[in-house]
Amino acid sequence: MRIAFIFPSIPTRNDRETDLRRAVVDKKDWLGQEAESVKAALDRRHPGSAVSVHIMYTMTGQAEGDGVEWFATKPMWPMTRRKFYQGKQWSGAFLRKIYEWKPDLVHWQMNSYAYTFHLASRSFVRHRLPYVYQHHGPHLARKGYIRKILQFPNRMAERGIYLTKYHEEMYREGLGLDPAKNRIIRVGYDDRFRPLDRAACLEKTGFKGKPVLFWAAGLTKRKDPCTVLRAYEKVAPEFPQSHFYMAGSGIIEDEVKALVAGSAILTRHVTLMGYVNNMLLPEMENAADIYVMGSHGEGFCVSSMEAMACGLFPVLTTVPCFVEQTDNGRLGELFEAGNVDQCVQSLRKAIGDAEYRERVRSELPETVRTLSWSYVADQLVDLYEEVLAERAGR
């Protein structure tokens, strides 16, 4: 079985990296983890299978990691500019590489990328190449003409993979999709994220604080670190032993640095760590107590699952995936995105009520265990087998 994962844009996390292998293999995120996990599941069930990942990038090249082949294609200028990211890029060379690899099935990532998905799906249908898509966007397009563009590729797919019940219903009703084709399969997390020896992790990371708060996400407007920092600035004086470590970089990094530097409280209580390789996060998260994120929109956030798998108490926003991950807030604290006052209340509860925090933390690793890639990958292979068996019987 040959499965081609398609990400039809330049990944924004690593678009400034000048070495392709370092960008997509060494610094792999959920896309690389998903592809590698599916490859491992296929090897167990269908020896001799192959998995590739096709992305657009700021350079053209090829790399290999853990049995997965990566193909990167640089689109024509000006489509390498950020304004063309997220579904507005197109490249004939990108599509040709997919066909040259000869997949049995295409697994398209980002069914919300209207232009590229529409153009590619027409080509797949013409070539009789079966495809499934996986939804990752925070919401269905609000503009009517964009929804019209999305109807063909979403309707013609063999299956649609959704990360939350909320998003499946939104797309099904908004685009008139066949519910029999839709599946709820979460994005997983790496099995490396699990409870480790806390004392050893504290010694290795050097984290200090009672409690330790942790952020592991991009510094972007959508993730909204500034709301979290403004809230923590109000709470930190009440809990002078607490400390907040923030791992991540992004387009508002300078704004975040200025916010911290301009506050005596934040300067004392916050450590900005910059980019941290995902391989280092399990030890950091086992050295922390509370995970915080201020996101305004997510498909199914991986970093929060990684943190919960390590036993961190989550303080998250009320976007649908966080509501589902925390069992409607039973396993954490939720606040409205962008609302500093609500974030203050959530942080105060998480930091101040240690008994409540530790009770929830004790439940988390087992609660999220079935969301790990080792479970999710088998569900994806089940779906591929189902689709290809149907196609063979037509």
PyMOL commands that set and color helices and strands:
alter all, ss='L'
color gray80, all
select helices_A, chain A and resi 12-14+20-26+30-45+82-84+92-101+114-126+144-156+165-175+179-181+198-205+225-238+253-261+264-269+278-286+302-309+320-325+340-352+354-371+373-392
alter helices_A, ss='H'
color red, helices_A
select strands_A, chain A and resi 2-7+50-56+61-65+68-73+105-109+131-134+159-162+182-184+212-216+243-247+270-274+290-292+313-317+333-335
alter strands_A, ss='S'
color yellow, strands_A
deselect
rebuild
show_as cartoon
